[in-house]
Amino acid sequence: MPEQCLIALADRDASAVQSLEALSASLSVPLLPAQQSPQNFCQFLLFYENARLCLRSTAEGAPGAVCVDFDNNSLQYRQRHHTQPEALLKAAAVKQSYMTRVLDATAGFGLDAYLFAAAGSVVTLCERSKILHAMLEDGIRRASNSEEALVRQTVARMHLHSGDSLTLMQGHWQERPEIVYLDPMFPERKKKSAKVKKNMFLLQQLLHGEEDAPGLLVQALELAVKRVVVKRPRHAPFLEGRAPGFSLEGKSSRFDVYPIANSAS
Ligand SMILES: C[S@@+](CC[C@H](N)C(=O)[O-])C[C@H]1O[C@@H](n2cnc3c(N)ncnc32)[C@H](O)[C@@H]1O
């Protein structure tokens, strides 16, 4: 039976070997035996390319590798030219002039968290997959050293947490988040859609069978001060069967908004 994921020692430089060995130990992901073809050993491969931690599927015809990259031109363009306000930000009602406290309880590749932070929010990202967490950590570290001040300032508002967000939400909060954001995994469609982007396709394969903890929405509603926002595929049923106060349609998704009773907004 092949391993689910292995770490490749692409770089034989002694310091790179040391850091990959440390990563292997912290993630409990074994190293690919030297000079072996990954296809025979694992379904996914983690490796460094151009100093970025990348993940790819070893299946034939699989899309290319992905990494967490906040320091890229299209994201910066999106951040600088708000021609169309992001549906996500409208759903959460975040304002650039106010540092909204957001908990992104399903961080994934951190793109939505970055959009919140780019709009001035202070974001706690929680991710329970150790592999995704390591990729996020790597992306945030690289973006903190970006030549672009805007990128450095944005990631400085992003605080990464490893573990199950259900546990995090149940813990003690000095200041509760005003917004809790949920974008749980949704079972892959029978018909492969071109709209399922490369990184989401890979995520669906990697985390296949990992159920989202039931009760995420209930716990989010307990914790959020102002509202809970849930991202769903356009025609998906409501999360945990619970109808929102209202919904906003994005380009390919729907944002279900659950305002908290007695809050100011
Ligand atoms: C669809 S992805 C989120 C994508 C993300 N919004 C983005 O912009 O990249 C869902 C992620 O939530 C994580 N997740 C699911 N349930 C979780 C939980 N209970 N605690 C922490 N992370 C969870 C999964 O591991 C997965 O990485």
The ligand as an ORCA input file, in Angstrom:
! r2SCAN-3c Opt
* xyz 0 1
  C     -12.150     24.419      1.339
  S     -10.711     24.559      2.312
  C     -10.637     26.263      2.709
  C     -10.072     27.100      1.616
  C      -9.752     28.500      2.067
  N     -10.945     29.276      2.304
  C      -8.836     29.217      1.094
  O      -9.084     30.397      0.792
  O      -7.830     28.625      0.679
  C     -11.158     23.855      3.869
  C      -9.997     23.721      4.824
  O     -10.546     23.646      6.137
  C      -9.782     22.737      6.906
  N     -10.661     22.282      7.999
  C     -11.817     21.584      7.899
  N     -12.348     21.372      9.123
  C     -11.510     21.951     10.009
  C     -11.530     22.074     11.421
  N     -12.505     21.525     12.155
  N     -10.515     22.751     12.022
  C      -9.522     23.310     11.263
  N      -9.451     23.212      9.917
  C     -10.429     22.548      9.299
  C      -9.405     21.640      5.918
  O      -8.254     20.926      6.366
  C      -9.157     22.465      4.658
  O      -7.788     22.817      4.555
*
